[in-house]
């Protein structure tokens, strides 16, 4: 019997718990994502009834959506939106100028002329100019557009929304009130629509631990040592395994209240899992959970290598469910294809909908071919990713891409989209993983270092452990007679605070996350009638982003030579001019990062620098691949200082003539020579120099490191190199 290639999409819908212990909402993202990302995703799917998918709704997100739907939530952005502009004081006007452009410029601001006009005024003239020159009408229009821009294009056919989009400017308080009413109208449909589509069988809905807690770390923070034995951990271990069933049972209760049934599947928060938590998942009645391919690789002691096209070697290991026996019953687990998931999450927004769809379908076809068409076994490809944040990078919130993709999948005779439970019911797993050998880690690098190990993260765990022990010391404070303390505990146990603390991730709202975490801990003491410890009254860190730092996530800059800070906000950054010896450096600052298509650099030259006059005319990137045996060559310059890394040998060379505006790629060959290779590298020099270098041009396999240096030269004469004493390190995704 020939089977189709089964594909399971699992969309994860989650936002941090933005309400403080006093019930005040500090940030607007549940409301704004509620009007842009949750409802449209499944309404689009409903147009393609052959396609079945799975959606995970985190309980704490459901609670917040319900608060907005019922008018119980009001965040600072909404409060200002509903305030008459002539009532604003100076501080409120400054807040509006600084925060009501919190949106992706290219997809949410630039398409709307009035919103773009106000944004350009702030960029070109500065916030102080806006504060002095803007009228009440300017503020009113900005308030309106910040809310309008987040309404998904799928709803633009609504007569009121169409009227506002056509109107463009001159918005009144009444308009802003009606826009908010429209937001509520959309949010009120989210849960009922999910429920209806689950009842028809097109959707399967799953849940996560109550407040998105990292279960392995609740059980034992020492679990982080399994993947990273030399990790620095908190002085006092957090070990409250008994909180795991509480999170799972509360999640089930929220789910049952909304959908009048019990969930079969669990999305462990951050797909973090360990042997210690499996019995709790089984005891709670879950049948399956979703995890990352990295966890499977560590468990099997098999690294999932891909060829230069991104196809897996040994695909049969990944594209099947597994059975995990536990004393409390068997669990099934599906492991996501990390590459396919990331392509949708981070890369396809750079491509046209048709090009992205063609690439995705071709990859599925190649998977089927590698598994041995015609397929004599029911293989399952699992694609699991964040279902909300990625769409902000797509034009029209990703609707054109999804429509093109869904049509292609509907028309494809060899692919069938299923919910995870549908597949497992029809094809129970036959492969077995010993539960005690399951690797402990998450979908981020197969470890838990995103949430623990940094000094600030560790400090947060110590504060949490102290508060948890204080609650345990009051056994009379049960969930029934002291619910405020327990709800505050669950909120503080959520993953999001630890994600933002310390190194690794940063946003312009880090201070608010810090405050919310300490608010929840403080509420535990307040509910117990105890004084709040002084250490909870001061921030855990300063929240000043370091001038130099590694990349925070994938980036997707437009290569136009315009220093758009949004494009490079998550990039790595090296301050060249930070030391006294570099204050006259030709390059003052460099930015770098990557996605699945390219690696990217941006160079900020000294003020007034012009190539060929007061700047060297040539910029070169050289890199080698440590640990990989390849031909390498010397740097081809005269007057080259004889010290590392200038004395190292390199495999690839990208050269740019800034005067003639040409770019070339070379590869090392024998006898320290270089030969040219075709390249589609792009660069543009305007306010700064931006460049993109396609991975595909290099012909190298994924998961290999590049050690890169930058050289400025005047033809064959060496001038300078960067960064001093180190490499820029990237890894082919």
Secondary structure, DSSP 8 states (H G I E B T S, - for coil): --B-EEEEEEEEE-----B-TTS-B---HHHHHHHHTHHHHHHHHHT-TT--EEEEE-HHHHHHHHHHHTT----HHHHHHTS-GGG--HHHHHHHHHHTT-S-IIIIITTSHHHHHHHHHHHHH-HHHHHHH--HHHHHHHHHHHHHTTS-GGGTTSHHHHHHHHH-S---HHHHHHHHHHHHHHHHHHHHHHHHHHHHTSEEEEB--TT-B-HHHHH-GGGGGTT-TT----SS----THHHHHHHHHHHHHHHHHHSS--SEEE-GGG-B-HHHHHHHHHTT--EEEEEHHHHHHHHT----B-TTS-BSSGGGTSS-EEE--TT--EEEEEE-HHHHHIIIIIGGGS-HHHHHHHHHHHHHHHHHHH-SSB-S--EEEEEEESSGGGGGSGGGGHHHHHHHHHHHHH-TTEEE--HHHHHHHS---EE--GGG---B-TTTTSSTTTSSSHHHHHHHHHHHHHHHHHHT-TT--TTT-HHHHHHHHHHTBSHHHHHSSSS---TTHHHHHHHHHHHHHHHHHHTT----GGGSS-SS-----SSB---S------SS---TTTTTTSEEEEGGGSGGGTT-SEEEEEEEE-SSEEEEEEEE-TT--BTTTB-SEEEEEEE-TT-----B----BS--SSTTTTS-BSEEEEEETTTTEEEEEEE-GGG-EEEE----EEEESSSEEEEEEGGGGT--TT-EEEEEEEEEETTEEEEEESTTS-EEEE--
